[in-house]
Amino acid sequence: YEDWPRYDCLFQFSGAEEKIVLSLDKTAIHTNWKGMSPGRGRTVVVSLLILLIIAAFGFISYKKIK
């Protein structure tokens, strides 16, 4: 955060003559630096486990067919 005042965002659109320069303002920029909430982490883990189980059943049934 401490380096933000040193940088600017420059927007140059095709067909436009002027450039738009904005200073970085940490109150106006939304980030995901907080990390993942515990509920979301559980959802990801459960989803991956379900996907792994489905893949295992698919692989086993594929092997039985051959």
SETORFI-186294 format. One record per residue: x, y, z of N, C-alpha, C in turn; residue number from 1; residue in one letter. Coordinates in steps of 0.05 Angstrom, whole numbers, always signed. Atoms other than C-alpha are relative to their C-alpha. Layout:
N
R     n_xx     n_yy     n_zz    ca_xx    ca_yy    ca_zz     c_xx     c_yy     c_zz   seq   type
R        X        Y        Z        X        Y        Z        X        Y        Z   NUM      A
...
# end
This chain:
66
R     n_xx     n_yy     n_zz    ca_xx    ca_yy    ca_zz     c_xx     c_yy     c_zz   seq   type
R      +16      -24       +0       +0       +0       +0      +17      +25       +0     1      Y
R      -16      -25       -3      +56      +49      +16      +11      +10      -27     2      E
R      -11       -8      +26      +81      +49      -57      -21      +11      -19     3      D
R      +21       -8      +18      +14      +65      -88       +1      +29      -10     4      W
R       +0      -28      +10      +21     +141      -91      +21       +5      -22     5      P
R      -21       -3      +20      +82     +132     -135       -9       -8      -28     6      R
R       +8      +11      +26      +43      +99     -192      -26      +12       -9     7      Y
R      +24       -9      +12      -11     +121     -240      -10      -21      -19     8      D
R      +12      +17      +20      -60      +83     -284       -4      +17      -25     9      C
R       +2      -15      +25      -57     +105     -357      -19      -16      -18    10      L
R      +19      +11      +19     -116      +91     -403       +2      +14      -26    11      F
R       -1      -12      +26     -108     +103     -477      -18      -17      -18    12      Q
R      +19      +14      +17     -168      +84     -520       +5       +5      -29    13      F
R       -4       -4      +28     -164      +73     -594      -21      +20      -10    14      S
R      +18      -20      +11     -194     +131     -632       -2      +25      +17    15      G
R       +1      -24      -17     -187     +179     -574      +28      +13       +0    16      A
R      -25      -15       +0     -134     +233     -575      +13       +3      +27    17      E
R      -11       -5      -27     -127     +245     -501       +3      -26      +16    18      E
R       -4      +22      -18     -102     +197     -449      -12       +6      +27    19      K
R      +11       -4      -26     -135     +187     -382      +20      -11      +21    20      I
R      -19       +8      -20      -87     +185     -323      -13       +3      +27    21      V
R      +12       +0      -27     -112     +166     -254      +21       -9      +20    22      L
R      -18       +8      -22      -72     +163     -190      -13      -23      +15    23      S
R      +10      +23      -15      -79      +99     -150      -10       +9      +27    24      L
R      +12       -7      -25     -125     +108      -91      -10      -26      +13    25      D
R       +6      +26      -12     -128      +49      -44      -28       -2      +11    26      K
R      +27       +1      -10     -197      +68      -18      -20       -6      -23    27      T
R      +17       +4      +23     -225      +64      -89       +4      -27      -14    28      A
R       -8      +25      +13     -192       -2     -109       -8      -23      +18    29      I
R       +8      +23      -15     -223      -67      -88      +19      -23       -6    30      H
R      -19      +22       +3     -175     -125      -77      -11      -24      +15    31      T
R       +7      +24      -15     -180     -196      -53      +24       -9      +17    32      N
R      -24       +6      -16     -118     -191       -9       -7      -10      +28    33      W
R       +8       +9      -27     -158     -211      +53       +4      -30       +4    34      K
R       -2      +29       -2     -154     -284      +37      -28      -12       -3    35      G
R      +25      +15       +5     -207     -337      +31      -14       -4      +27    36      M
R      +16       +5      -25     -263     -343      +83       -1      -30       +5    37      S
R       +0      +29       -7     -267     -410     +120      -23      -14      -14    38      P
R      +22      +13      +13     -335     -425      +89       +6       -6      -29    39      G
R       -7       +4      +28     -308     -416      +19      +21      -22       -3    40      R
R      -20      +21       +1     -248     -460      +34      -12      -28       +3    41      G
R      +14      +25       -3     -294     -516      +58      -14       -8      -26    42      R
R      +15       +5      +25     -336     -509       -5      +19      -10      -22    43      T
R      -20       +9      +20     -274     -516      -49       +9      -28       +5    44      V
R      -10      +27       -7     -249     -577      -12      -21      -21       -5    45      V
R      +22      +19       +4     -317     -612      -13       -5       -4      -30    46      V
R       +4       +2      +29     -325     -596      -87      +22      -17      -13    47      S
R      -22      +16      +11     -257     -625     -103       -2      -29       +8    48      L
R       +3      +28       -8     -271     -688      -63      -22      -13      -16    49      L
R      +22      +11      +16     -337     -698      -99       +9       -6      -29    50      I
R      -11       +3      +27     -302     -688     -166      +19      -24       -1    51      L
R      -19      +23       -1     -248     -738     -146      -15      -27       +2    52      L
R      +16      +24       -2     -300     -790     -126      -14       -7      -26    53      I
R      +12       +4      +26     -337     -781     -192      +20      -10      -20    54      I
R      -21       +8      +18     -272     -788     -230       +8      -29       +6    55      A
R       -8      +27       -8     -254     -851     -191      -21      -21       -9    56      A
R      +21      +18      +10     -322     -883     -206       +0       -3      -30    57      F
R       -2       +1      +29     -315     -865     -279      +23      -17       -9    58      G
R      -23      +16       +8     -246     -895     -283       -4      -30       +6    59      F
R       +6      +28       -7     -268     -959     -248      -20      -13      -20    60      I
R      +19      +11      +20     -328     -968     -294      +12       -2      -27    61      S
R      -14       +2      +25     -284     -954     -354      +17      -25       -1    62      Y
R      -17      +24       -1     -236    -1009     -332      -16      -25       -1    63      K
R      +17      +24       +0     -293    -1058     -321      -11       -6      -29    64      K
R      +10       +3      +27     -319    -1046     -392      +21      -12      -18    65      I
R      -22      +10      +16     -251    -1060     -423       +8      -26      +10    66      K
# end
